[in-house]
């Protein structure tokens, strides 16, 4: 599982540590066994909005994935699939999103994001796709989950 900033920020907002300690203990366990990871790009986004969340993740030893040539190449490939030329991003993903998706593709295959799903529409410009739609594209092939979907799929009971 790879964290997008929106996924961990949503969890931080909606499931406060003081009120949901079992949930965060489970997250911590998954961080410790490296099942949950985050790219440096996403962690920087988290730190910008909630420094205390980023500090918590770092203190728990979250595996931080830096940019590699493979990640940069995969991001460039996805950018091409989306028909984004140079810096002409649309209303969809931006450069950081492409790096996060590329990291998930190479490191995890599942991306935790809270971005709203969009149907893939052949009439919409691909550069306007948000993270879930980009991930669902056959050429990308990354599974997205929301926090709720993650909790349900875990079969854990937090109470």
C-alpha positions as CSV (number, residue, x, y, z in Angstrom):
1,X,0.0,0.0,0.0
2,X,1.3,3.4,-1.0
3,X,0.0,6.6,0.6
4,X,-1.2,9.5,-1.4
5,X,-1.2,12.7,0.7
6,X,-5.0,12.9,0.5
7,X,-5.4,9.4,1.9
8,X,-3.3,9.8,5.0
9,X,-4.6,13.4,5.5
10,X,-8.1,12.2,5.4
11,X,-7.4,9.4,7.9
12,X,-5.6,12.0,10.2
13,X,-8.7,14.3,10.0
14,X,-11.5,11.7,10.3
15,X,-9.9,9.2,12.7
16,X,-8.0,11.3,15.3
17,X,-5.4,9.3,17.1
18,X,-6.8,10.1,20.6
19,X,-10.2,8.7,19.5
20,X,-9.1,5.8,17.4
21,X,-5.9,4.5,19.0
22,X,-6.5,0.9,17.7
23,X,-6.7,2.1,14.1
24,X,-3.5,4.0,14.4
25,X,-1.8,1.1,16.2
26,X,-2.7,-1.0,13.2
27,X,-1.4,1.7,10.8
28,X,1.8,1.7,12.9
29,X,2.1,-2.1,12.6
30,X,1.7,-1.9,8.8
31,X,4.3,0.8,8.7
32,X,6.7,-1.3,10.7
33,X,6.4,-4.3,8.4
34,X,6.7,-1.9,5.4
35,X,3.3,-2.8,4.1
36,X,2.5,0.9,4.1
37,X,4.9,3.2,2.4
38,X,5.0,6.8,1.1
39,X,6.9,8.7,-1.5
40,X,9.0,11.6,-0.4
41,X,6.8,13.8,-2.7
42,X,3.6,12.7,-0.9
43,X,5.2,13.0,2.5
44,X,6.2,16.6,1.7
45,X,2.6,17.4,0.8
46,X,1.5,15.9,4.1
47,X,4.1,17.9,6.0
48,X,2.9,21.1,4.3
49,X,-0.7,20.6,5.5
50,X,-0.2,18.6,8.7
51,X,3.3,18.7,10.0
52,X,2.3,16.7,13.1
53,X,1.0,13.9,10.8
54,X,4.2,13.8,8.8
55,X,6.2,13.9,12.0
56,X,4.2,10.9,13.4
57,X,4.8,8.9,10.2
58,X,8.5,9.6,10.4
59,X,8.7,8.7,14.1
60,X,7.0,5.4,13.3
61,X,9.7,4.7,10.6
62,X,7.5,4.9,7.5
63,X,9.5,3.7,4.5
64,X,10.0,6.9,2.4
65,X,10.6,6.3,-1.3
66,X,12.8,8.8,-3.0
67,X,12.8,9.6,-6.7
68,X,14.6,7.1,-8.9
69,X,15.3,7.0,-12.6
70,X,12.7,4.2,-12.9
71,X,10.0,6.3,-11.1
72,X,10.8,9.4,-13.2
73,X,10.7,7.2,-16.4
74,X,7.3,5.7,-15.3
75,X,5.9,9.2,-14.5
76,X,7.0,10.4,-18.0
77,X,5.4,7.4,-19.6
78,X,2.1,8.1,-17.7
79,X,2.3,11.7,-18.7
80,X,2.5,10.6,-22.3
81,X,-0.5,8.3,-22.0
82,X,-2.4,11.3,-20.6
83,X,-1.3,13.4,-23.6
84,X,0.2,16.1,-21.4
85,X,2.7,18.1,-23.4
86,X,5.5,19.8,-21.5
87,X,3.8,21.6,-18.5
88,X,0.3,21.9,-20.0
89,X,-1.4,20.0,-17.2
90,X,-5.2,20.2,-17.2
91,X,-7.7,20.1,-14.3
92,X,-6.5,16.6,-13.4
93,X,-3.3,15.3,-12.1
94,X,-0.2,17.4,-11.7
95,X,3.5,16.6,-11.7
96,X,3.5,15.4,-8.1
97,X,0.5,13.2,-8.7
98,X,2.3,11.5,-11.6
99,X,5.3,10.8,-9.4
100,X,3.1,9.4,-6.7
101,X,1.2,7.2,-9.2
102,X,4.5,6.0,-10.7
103,X,5.9,5.2,-7.3
104,X,2.8,3.2,-6.4
105,X,3.0,1.3,-9.7
106,X,6.6,0.3,-9.1
107,X,6.5,-0.2,-5.4
108,X,3.0,-1.2,-4.3
109,X,0.3,-1.6,-6.9
110,X,-2.3,-0.1,-4.5
111,X,-2.6,3.6,-3.8
112,X,-4.5,5.0,-0.9
113,X,-6.2,8.2,-2.1
114,X,-9.2,10.1,-1.1
115,X,-9.7,11.8,-4.5
116,X,-13.1,11.3,-6.0
117,X,-13.4,8.7,-8.6
118,X,-14.3,9.8,-12.2
119,X,-15.6,7.5,-14.9
120,X,-13.1,7.1,-17.7
121,X,-14.7,9.1,-20.5
122,X,-13.3,8.9,-24.0
123,X,-14.8,12.3,-24.7
124,X,-12.9,14.0,-21.8
125,X,-9.3,15.1,-22.2
126,X,-7.1,12.6,-20.4
127,X,-5.1,15.4,-18.9
128,X,-8.2,16.3,-16.9
129,X,-8.3,12.8,-15.2
130,X,-7.8,12.8,-11.4
131,X,-5.6,10.2,-9.7
132,X,-8.3,7.3,-9.5
133,X,-9.1,7.6,-13.2
134,X,-5.4,7.7,-14.2
135,X,-4.8,4.6,-12.0
136,X,-7.7,2.8,-13.6
137,X,-6.4,3.3,-17.1
138,X,-5.3,0.0,-18.6
139,X,-1.9,1.5,-19.5
140,X,-1.3,2.4,-15.8
141,X,-2.9,-0.4,-13.8
142,X,-2.7,0.8,-10.2
143,X,-5.5,-0.1,-7.8
144,X,-6.9,2.8,-5.8
145,X,-8.5,2.5,-2.4
146,X,-10.1,5.0,-0.1
147,X,-9.6,4.9,3.7
148,X,-13.1,3.3,4.0
149,X,-12.2,0.7,1.4
150,X,-8.9,0.0,3.1
151,X,-10.6,-0.5,6.5
152,X,-13.2,-2.9,5.0
153,X,-10.6,-4.9,3.1
154,X,-8.4,-5.3,6.2
155,X,-11.0,-7.3,8.0
156,X,-9.7,-5.6,11.2
157,X,-12.0,-4.6,14.0
158,X,-11.0,-1.3,15.7
159,X,-13.2,-1.2,18.7
